[in-house]
Amino acid sequence: MDNTVSIVIGSWGSYNECNERALGSKWIKLNDYESYEDIEEELKNEGFELEGIDEELFIQDIEGLPANDVNWDYMHPERLFNVLKTSGVLDHKYQYKTMCAYLEVRSWNDFEDKVNTHEDRWDSDVYTYEGSWADYGEEMFRNMGYNLPEHLENFFDFEEYGRYIGSDYAEEYSEGIIEIVA
């Protein structure tokens, strides 16, 4: 899984004027930038007048971020960049993959709150398990130190045990189970 997040930045002023920047910037790969000031320099190089008509920016298009609960038109690109940079997802594939799983079961606002509170350790209480509820249940069963004689394992419902043991903090996402402990 590639951890690339790219956006097209639009300007409300240029959009309303229908000028040459009305369709927004070129695609900007956020992973390539160390600070938002670097992105502003790129926009200036593209002809954006950030102290004038183009001072009100918005996210016109986005790729690589599975947050469907956000109206990106109303989020400033600096806010998005700072949350993603602080969280570590632009620099670490594991954190990106964990964020994608998290956003399948929680909202962007929940993610943003975790990052604002814990910064790049936002995922310290988030664990992903690739597999089914039965796989999760069996792993939790074994981790608790329980043992069944092999001839009885087929009679134990690990799937139901997984759902029961994780009922307060585990949820299913597209690739398995995610635990969000706090």
FIKOLZA-1660 file (N, C-alpha, C; in steps of 0.1 Angstrom, whole numbers, plus 5000, padded with zeros to 4 digits):
% residues 182
   i   px   py   pz ch aa at
   1 5009 4988 5000  A  M  N
   1 5000 5000 5000  A  M CA
   1 5009 5012 5000  A  M  C
   2 5007 5021 4990  A  D  N
   2 5015 5033 4989  A  D CA
   2 5009 5044 4998  A  D  C
   3 5018 5051 5005  A  N  N
   3 5013 5061 5014  A  N CA
   3 5012 5075 5008  A  N  C
   4 5010 5076 4995  A  T  N
   4 5010 5089 4988  A  T CA
   4 4996 5096 4990  A  T  C
   5 4996 5108 4994  A  V  N
   5 4984 5116 4994  A  V CA
   5 4987 5129 4986  A  V  C
   6 4978 5130 4976  A  S  N
   6 4979 5141 4966  A  S CA
   6 4967 5150 4966  A  S  C
   7 4968 5163 4964  A  I  N
   7 4957 5172 4964  A  I CA
   7 4958 5182 4952  A  I  C
   8 4947 5187 4948  A  V  N
   8 4946 5199 4939  A  V CA
   8 4941 5210 4948  A  V  C
   9 4948 5221 4949  A  I  N
   9 4944 5232 4957  A  I CA
   9 4937 5242 4948  A  I  C
  10 4925 5246 4953  A  G  N
  10 4918 5256 4945  A  G CA
  10 4917 5269 4953  A  G  C
  11 4913 5280 4947  A  S  N
  11 4912 5293 4953  A  S CA
  11 4898 5298 4950  A  S  C
  12 4891 5302 4961  A  W  N
  12 4877 5307 4959  A  W CA
  12 4877 5319 4951  A  W  C
  13 4887 5328 4952  A  G  N
  13 4887 5340 4944  A  G CA
  13 4889 5337 4929  A  G  C
  14 4898 5328 4926  A  S  N
  14 4900 5325 4912  A  S CA
  14 4888 5317 4906  A  S  C
  15 4882 5309 4915  A  Y  N
  15 4871 5301 4911  A  Y CA
  15 4859 5310 4907  A  Y  C
  16 4857 5320 4916  A  N  N
  16 4846 5330 4913  A  N CA
  16 4849 5339 4901  A  N  C
  17 4861 5342 4899  A  E  N
  17 4865 5350 4888  A  E CA
  17 4866 5343 4875  A  E  C
  18 4866 5330 4875  A  C  N
  18 4868 5321 4863  A  C CA
  18 4881 5324 4856  A  C  C
  19 4891 5327 4863  A  N  N
  19 4904 5330 4857  A  N CA
  19 4912 5318 4854  A  N  C
  20 4925 5319 4850  A  E  N
  20 4933 5308 4846  A  E CA
  20 4936 5298 4857  A  E  C
  21 4934 5302 4870  A  R  N
  21 4936 5293 4881  A  R CA
  21 4923 5288 4887  A  R  C
  22 4912 5290 4880  A  A  N
  22 4899 5285 4884  A  A CA
  22 4898 5270 4886  A  A  C
  23 4906 5263 4878  A  L  N
  23 4906 5248 4879  A  L CA
  23 4916 5243 4890  A  L  C
  24 4923 5252 4896  A  G  N
  24 4932 5248 4907  A  G CA
  24 4946 5246 4903  A  G  C
  25 4954 5241 4913  A  S  N
  25 4968 5239 4910  A  S CA
  25 4970 5226 4903  A  S  C
  26 4983 5223 4900  A  K  N
  26 4986 5210 4895  A  K CA
  26 4985 5200 4907  A  K  C
  27 4985 5187 4905  A  W  N
  27 4984 5178 4916  A  W CA
  27 4997 5180 4924  A  W  C
  28 4995 5181 4937  A  I  N
  28 5006 5183 4947  A  I CA
  28 5007 5171 4956  A  I  C
  29 5018 5164 4955  A  K  N
  29 5020 5152 4963  A  K CA
  29 5025 5157 4977  A  K  C
  30 5017 5156 4987  A  L  N
  30 5020 5161 5000  A  L CA
  30 5033 5155 5006  A  L  C
  31 5035 5142 5003  A  N  N
  31 5047 5135 5008  A  N CA
  31 5060 5142 5004  A  N  C
  32 5060 5150 4993  A  D  N
  32 5072 5156 4988  A  D CA
  32 5076 5169 4996  A  D  C
  33 5068 5174 5005  A  Y  N
  33 5070 5186 5012  A  Y CA
  33 5073 5185 5026  A  Y  C
  34 5082 5193 5032  A  E  N
  34 5085 5192 5046  A  E CA
  34 5077 5202 5054  A  E  C
  35 5072 5213 5047  A  S  N
  35 5064 5223 5055  A  S CA
  35 5054 5229 5045  A  S  C
  36 5044 5235 5051  A  Y  N
  36 5033 5241 5043  A  Y CA
  36 5039 5253 5035  A  Y  C
  37 5049 5260 5041  A  E  N
  37 5055 5271 5034  A  E CA
  37 5061 5266 5021  A  E  C
  38 5066 5254 5020  A  D  N
  38 5071 5249 5007  A  D CA
  38 5059 5247 4997  A  D  C
  39 5048 5244 5002  A  I  N
  39 5036 5242 4993  A  I CA
  39 5032 5256 4988  A  I  C
  40 5032 5266 4997  A  E  N
  40 5029 5280 4993  A  E CA
  40 5038 5285 4982  A  E  C
  41 5051 5282 4984  A  E  N
  41 5061 5285 4973  A  E CA
  41 5057 5279 4960  A  E  C
  42 5053 5266 4960  A  E  N
  42 5049 5259 4948  A  E CA
  42 5037 5267 4942  A  E  C
  43 5027 5270 4950  A  L  N
  43 5015 5277 4945  A  L CA
  43 5019 5291 4939  A  L  C
  44 5028 5298 4945  A  K  N
  44 5033 5311 4940  A  K CA
  44 5039 5309 4926  A  K  C
  45 5047 5298 4925  A  N  N
  45 5054 5295 4912  A  N CA
  45 5044 5291 4901  A  N  C
  46 5032 5287 4905  A  E  N
  46 5021 5284 4896  A  E CA
  46 5013 5296 4893  A  E  C
  47 5016 5307 4899  A  G  N
  47 5009 5320 4896  A  G CA
  47 4998 5324 4906  A  G  C
  48 4997 5316 4917  A  F  N
  48 4987 5320 4927  A  F CA
  48 4991 5333 4934  A  F  C
  49 4982 5342 4936  A  E  N
  49 4984 5354 4943  A  E CA
  49 4979 5352 4958  A  E  C
  50 4987 5347 4966  A  L  N
  50 4982 5343 4980  A  L CA
  50 4980 5355 4989  A  L  C
  51 4985 5366 4985  A  E  N
  51 4982 5378 4993  A  E CA
  51 4970 5386 4987  A  E  C
  52 4965 5381 4976  A  G  N
  52 4954 5388 4969  A  G CA
  52 4942 5379 4966  A  G  C
  53 4939 5378 4954  A  I  N
  53 4927 5371 4950  A  I CA
  53 4927 5356 4954  A  I  C
  54 4938 5350 4956  A  D  N
  54 4939 5336 4959  A  D CA
  54 4942 5333 4974  A  D  C
  55 4938 5343 4983  A  E  N
  55 4941 5341 4997  A  E CA
  55 4932 5330 5004  A  E  C
  56 4920 5328 4998  A  E  N
  56 4911 5318 5004  A  E CA
  56 4912 5305 4996  A  E  C
  57 4920 5295 5002  A  L  N
  57 4923 5283 4995  A  L CA
  57 4914 5271 5000  A  L  C
  58 4912 5261 4992  A  F  N
  58 4904 5250 4995  A  F CA
  58 4910 5237 4988  A  F  C
  59 4906 5226 4992  A  I  N
  59 4910 5213 4986  A  I CA
  59 4900 5210 4975  A  I  C
  60 4905 5211 4963  A  Q  N
  60 4896 5209 4951  A  Q CA
  60 4894 5194 4948  A  Q  C
  61 4905 5187 4950  A  D  N
  61 4904 5172 4947  A  D CA
  61 4915 5166 4956  A  D  C
  62 4913 5153 4959  A  I  N
  62 4922 5146 4968  A  I CA
  62 4922 5131 4964  A  I  C
  63 4934 5125 4965  A  E  N
  63 4937 5111 4962  A  E CA
  63 4945 5105 4973  A  E  C
  64 4942 5093 4977  A  G  N
  64 4950 5086 4987  A  G CA
  64 4946 5088 5001  A  G  C
  65 4934 5093 5003  A  L  N
  65 4928 5095 5017  A  L CA
  65 4914 5090 5017  A  L  C
  66 4911 5079 5024  A  P  N
  66 4898 5073 5024  A  P CA
  66 4888 5080 5034  A  P  C
  67 4888 5093 5035  A  A  N
  67 4879 5099 5045  A  A CA
  67 4867 5104 5037  A  A  C
  68 4856 5097 5036  A  N  N
  68 4844 5100 5028  A  N CA
  68 4835 5109 5036  A  N  C
  69 4838 5112 5049  A  D  N
  69 4828 5120 5057  A  D CA
  69 4832 5135 5057  A  D  C
  70 4842 5139 5049  A  V  N
  70 4847 5152 5049  A  V CA
  70 4843 5159 5036  A  V  C
  71 4838 5172 5037  A  N  N
  71 4836 5180 5026  A  N CA
  71 4849 5188 5024  A  N  C
  72 4858 5183 5015  A  W  N
  72 4871 5189 5014  A  W CA
  72 4871 5204 5009  A  W  C
  73 4860 5208 5003  A  D  N
  73 4859 5222 4998  A  D CA
  73 4860 5232 5010  A  D  C
  74 4857 5227 5022  A  Y  N
  74 4857 5236 5034  A  Y CA
  74 4869 5234 5043  A  Y  C
  75 4878 5226 5038  A  M  N
  75 4890 5225 5047  A  M CA
  75 4902 5232 5040  A  M  C
  76 4909 5239 5047  A  H  N
  76 4921 5246 5042  A  H CA
  76 4932 5236 5040  A  H  C
  77 4939 5236 5029  A  P  N
  77 4950 5227 5027  A  P CA
  77 4961 5227 5037  A  P  C
  78 4963 5238 5044  A  E  N
  78 4973 5238 5054  A  E CA
  78 4969 5230 5066  A  E  C
  79 4956 5230 5070  A  R  N
  79 4951 5222 5081  A  R CA
  79 4953 5207 5077  A  R  C
  80 4950 5203 5065  A  L  N
  80 4951 5189 5061  A  L CA
  80 4966 5185 5062  A  L  C
  81 4975 5193 5056  A  F  N
  81 4989 5190 5055  A  F CA
  81 4994 5188 5069  A  F  C
  82 4991 5198 5078  A  N  N
  82 4997 5198 5092  A  N CA
  82 4992 5185 5099  A  N  C
  83 4980 5181 5098  A  V  N
  83 4975 5169 5105  A  V CA
  83 4982 5157 5099  A  V  C
  84 4983 5156 5086  A  L  N
  84 4990 5144 5080  A  L CA
  84 5005 5144 5084  A  L  C
  85 5011 5155 5083  A  K  N
  85 5026 5156 5086  A  K CA
  85 5028 5152 5101  A  K  C
  86 5020 5158 5110  A  T  N
  86 5022 5156 5124  A  T CA
  86 5020 5141 5127  A  T  C
  87 5010 5135 5121  A  S  N
  87 5006 5121 5124  A  S CA
  87 5017 5111 5119  A  S  C
  88 5025 5115 5110  A  G  N
  88 5035 5106 5105  A  G CA
  88 5031 5098 5093  A  G  C
  89 5019 5099 5088  A  V  N
  89 5014 5091 5077  A  V CA
  89 5020 5094 5064  A  V  C
  90 5025 5106 5062  A  L  N
  90 5032 5110 5050  A  L CA
  90 5046 5104 5049  A  L  C
  91 5052 5100 5060  A  D  N
  91 5065 5095 5061  A  D CA
  91 5066 5080 5064  A  D  C
  92 5056 5074 5069  A  H  N
  92 5057 5060 5074  A  H CA
  92 5045 5052 5068  A  H  C
  93 5048 5042 5060  A  K  N
  93 5037 5034 5054  A  K CA
  93 5028 5027 5065  A  K  C
  94 5034 5022 5076  A  Y  N
  94 5026 5015 5086  A  Y CA
  94 5016 5025 5092  A  Y  C
  95 5020 5037 5095  A  Q  N
  95 5010 5046 5100  A  Q CA
  95 5000 5050 5090  A  Q  C
  96 5004 5051 5077  A  Y  N
  96 4994 5054 5067  A  Y CA
  96 4984 5042 5066  A  Y  C
  97 4988 5030 5066  A  K  N
  97 4979 5018 5066  A  K CA
  97 4970 5018 5078  A  K  C
  98 4975 5021 5089  A  T  N
  98 4967 5021 5101  A  T CA
  98 4957 5033 5101  A  T  C
  99 4961 5044 5095  A  M  N
  99 4951 5055 5094  A  M CA
  99 4940 5051 5084  A  M  C
 100 4943 5045 5073  A  C  N
 100 4933 5041 5064  A  C CA
 100 4923 5031 5070  A  C  C
 101 4928 5022 5078  A  A  N
 101 4919 5013 5086  A  A CA
 101 4910 5021 5096  A  A  C
 102 4917 5030 5103  A  Y  N
 102 4910 5038 5113  A  Y CA
 102 4899 5046 5106  A  Y  C
 103 4902 5052 5095  A  L  N
 103 4892 5060 5088  A  L CA
 103 4880 5052 5082  A  L  C
 104 4882 5039 5081  A  E  N
 104 4870 5031 5076  A  E CA
 104 4860 5030 5087  A  E  C
 105 4864 5031 5100  A  V  N
 105 4855 5029 5111  A  V CA
 105 4852 5041 5120  A  V  C
 106 4860 5051 5118  A  R  N
 106 4859 5064 5125  A  R CA
 106 4859 5076 5115  A  R  C
 107 4856 5087 5120  A  S  N
 107 4855 5099 5112  A  S CA
 107 4869 5106 5111  A  S  C
 108 4870 5115 5101  A  W  N
 108 4882 5123 5100  A  W CA
 108 4884 5132 5112  A  W  C
 109 4873 5137 5118  A  N  N
 109 4874 5145 5130  A  N CA
 109 4880 5137 5142  A  N  C
 110 4876 5125 5143  A  D  N
 110 4881 5116 5153  A  D CA
 110 4896 5114 5151  A  D  C
 111 4900 5112 5139  A  F  N
 111 4915 5111 5136  A  F CA
 111 4922 5124 5139  A  F  C
 112 4917 5135 5135  A  E  N
 112 4923 5148 5137  A  E CA
 112 4925 5150 5152  A  E  C
 113 4914 5147 5160  A  D  N
 113 4915 5149 5175  A  D CA
 113 4926 5140 5181  A  D  C
 114 4928 5128 5176  A  K  N
 114 4938 5119 5181  A  K CA
 114 4952 5125 5178  A  K  C
 115 4953 5130 5166  A  V  N
 115 4966 5136 5162  A  V CA
 115 4969 5148 5170  A  V  C
 116 4959 5157 5172  A  N  N
 116 4961 5169 5179  A  N CA
 116 4965 5166 5194  A  N  C
 117 4960 5155 5199  A  T  N
 117 4963 5151 5213  A  T CA
 117 4976 5143 5214  A  T  C
 118 4979 5134 5205  A  H  N
 118 4990 5125 5207  A  H CA
 118 5001 5127 5196  A  H  C
 119 4999 5136 5187  A  E  N
 119 5008 5138 5176  A  E CA
 119 5012 5125 5168  A  E  C
 120 5025 5122 5166  A  D  N
 120 5029 5110 5158  A  D CA
 120 5027 5097 5166  A  D  C
 121 5022 5098 5179  A  R  N
 121 5019 5086 5186  A  R CA
 121 5004 5084 5187  A  R  C
 122 4996 5090 5178  A  W  N
 122 4982 5089 5177  A  W CA
 122 4977 5074 5177  A  W  C
 123 4986 5066 5171  A  D  N
 123 4982 5052 5169  A  D CA
 123 4987 5042 5179  A  D  C
 124 4992 5047 5191  A  S  N
 124 4998 5039 5201  A  S CA
 124 4987 5030 5208  A  S  C
 125 4975 5033 5206  A  D  N
 125 4964 5024 5211  A  D CA
 125 4955 5019 5200  A  D  C
 126 4960 5018 5188  A  V  N
 126 4953 5013 5176  A  V CA
 126 4961 5001 5171  A  V  C
 127 4954 4989 5169  A  Y  N
 127 4961 4977 5165  A  Y CA
 127 4952 4971 5153  A  Y  C
 128 4959 4967 5143  A  T  N
 128 4952 4960 5132  A  T CA
 128 4956 4946 5131  A  T  C
 129 4946 4938 5128  A  Y  N
 129 4947 4923 5126  A  Y CA
 129 4942 4920 5112  A  Y  C
 130 4950 4915 5104  A  E  N
 130 4946 4911 5091  A  E CA
 130 4940 4897 5092  A  E  C
 131 4927 4895 5089  A  G  N
 131 4920 4882 5090  A  G CA
 131 4906 4884 5094  A  G  C
 132 4900 4873 5097  A  S  N
 132 4886 4873 5101  A  S CA
 132 4884 4874 5116  A  S  C
 133 4871 4875 5120  A  W  N
 133 4868 4875 5134  A  W CA
 133 4873 4862 5141  A  W  C
 134 4872 4851 5133  A  A  N
 134 4876 4838 5138  A  A CA
 134 4891 4838 5140  A  A  C
 135 4899 4844 5131  A  D  N
 135 4914 4845 5133  A  D CA
 135 4917 4854 5145  A  D  C
 136 4910 4865 5146  A  Y  N
 136 4912 4874 5158  A  Y CA
 136 4908 4867 5171  A  Y  C
 137 4897 4860 5171  A  G  N
 137 4893 4853 5183  A  G CA
 137 4903 4842 5187  A  G  C
 138 4908 4835 5177  A  E  N
 138 4917 4824 5180  A  E CA
 138 4930 4830 5186  A  E  C
 139 4935 4841 5180  A  E  N
 139 4947 4848 5185  A  E CA
 139 4945 4853 5199  A  E  C
 140 4934 4859 5202  A  M  N
 140 4931 4864 5215  A  M CA
 140 4930 4853 5225  A  M  C
 141 4924 4842 5221  A  F  N
 141 4922 4830 5229  A  F CA
 141 4936 4825 5234  A  F  C
 142 4945 4824 5224  A  R  N
 142 4958 4818 5227  A  R CA
 142 4966 4829 5235  A  R  C
 143 4965 4841 5232  A  N  N
 143 4972 4852 5240  A  N CA
 143 4968 4852 5254  A  N  C
 144 4956 4848 5257  A  M  N
 144 4951 4847 5271  A  M CA
 144 4956 4835 5278  A  M  C
 145 4963 4827 5271  A  G  N
 145 4969 4815 5277  A  G CA
 145 4960 4803 5278  A  G  C
 146 4948 4804 5271  A  Y  N
 146 4939 4792 5271  A  Y CA
 146 4944 4782 5261  A  Y  C
 147 4941 4769 5265  A  N  N
 147 4945 4758 5256  A  N CA
 147 4933 4749 5256  A  N  C
 148 4930 4744 5244  A  L  N
 148 4920 4734 5242  A  L CA
 148 4927 4721 5236  A  L  C
 149 4923 4710 5240  A  P  N
 149 4928 4698 5233  A  P CA
 149 4925 4699 5218  A  P  C
 150 4934 4695 5210  A  E  N
 150 4933 4697 5195  A  E CA
 150 4920 4691 5190  A  E  C
 151 4916 4679 5196  A  H  N
 151 4904 4673 5191  A  H CA
 151 4891 4680 5194  A  H  C
 152 4892 4691 5203  A  L  N
 152 4880 4698 5207  A  L CA
 152 4880 4712 5200  A  L  C
 153 4890 4716 5193  A  E  N
 153 4891 4729 5187  A  E CA
 153 4880 4732 5176  A  E  C
 154 4876 4721 5169  A  N  N
 154 4866 4723 5159  A  N CA
 154 4852 4725 5165  A  N  C
 155 4851 4723 5178  A  F  N
 155 4838 4726 5185  A  F CA
 155 4837 4739 5191  A  F  C
 156 4848 4747 5191  A  F  N
 156 4848 4760 5197  A  F CA
 156 4846 4770 5187  A  F  C
 157 4838 4780 5189  A  D  N
 157 4835 4791 5179  A  D CA
 157 4844 4803 5182  A  D  C
 158 4855 4802 5175  A  F  N
 158 4865 4813 5176  A  F CA
 158 4860 4826 5171  A  F  C
 159 4851 4825 5160  A  E  N
 159 4845 4838 5155  A  E CA
 159 4837 4845 5165  A  E  C
 160 4828 4837 5172  A  E  N
 160 4819 4843 5182  A  E CA
 160 4828 4848 5194  A  E  C
 161 4838 4840 5197  A  Y  N
 161 4847 4845 5208  A  Y CA
 161 4854 4858 5205  A  Y  C
 162 4858 4859 5192  A  G  N
 162 4865 4871 5188  A  G CA
 162 4855 4883 5189  A  G  C
 163 4843 4882 5184  A  R  N
 163 4833 4892 5185  A  R CA
 163 4830 4896 5199  A  R  C
 164 4829 4886 5208  A  Y  N
 164 4826 4888 5222  A  Y CA
 164 4838 4896 5229  A  Y  C
 165 4850 4891 5227  A  I  N
 165 4862 4896 5234  A  I CA
 165 4865 4910 5229  A  I  C
 166 4862 4913 5216  A  G  N
 166 4865 4926 5211  A  G CA
 166 4853 4936 5210  A  G  C
 167 4842 4932 5217  A  S  N
 167 4829 4940 5215  A  S CA
 167 4830 4954 5220  A  S  C
 168 4839 4957 5229  A  D  N
 168 4840 4971 5234  A  D CA
 168 4850 4979 5226  A  D  C
 169 4859 4973 5219  A  Y  N
 169 4869 4981 5212  A  Y CA
 169 4874 4976 5199  A  Y  C
 170 4869 4966 5193  A  A  N
 170 4873 4961 5180  A  A CA
 170 4862 4962 5170  A  A  C
 171 4866 4965 5158  A  E  N
 171 4856 4966 5147  A  E CA
 171 4862 4960 5134  A  E  C
 172 4853 4956 5125  A  E  N
 172 4858 4951 5113  A  E CA
 172 4860 4962 5103  A  E  C
 173 4871 4960 5095  A  Y  N
 173 4874 4969 5084  A  Y CA
 173 4877 4960 5072  A  Y  C
 174 4879 4966 5061  A  S  N
 174 4880 4959 5048  A  S CA
 174 4891 4948 5048  A  S  C
 175 4902 4949 5056  A  E  N
 175 4912 4939 5056  A  E CA
 175 4913 4931 5069  A  E  C
 176 4904 4933 5078  A  G  N
 176 4905 4925 5090  A  G CA
 176 4898 4932 5102  A  G  C
 177 4904 4932 5113  A  I  N
 177 4899 4937 5126  A  I CA
 177 4908 4948 5130  A  I  C
 178 4902 4959 5135  A  I  N
 178 4910 4970 5141  A  I CA
 178 4905 4972 5156  A  I  C
 179 4915 4972 5165  A  E  N
 179 4913 4975 5179  A  E CA
 179 4916 4990 5181  A  E  C
 180 4907 4997 5187  A  I  N
 180 4909 5011 5191  A  I CA
 180 4906 5011 5206  A  I  C
 181 4917 5010 5214  A  V  N
 181 4916 5008 5228  A  V CA
 181 4911 5020 5236  A  V  C
 182 4916 5032 5232  A  A  N
 182 4911 5044 5240  A  A CA
 182 4904 5053 5231  A  A  C
% end
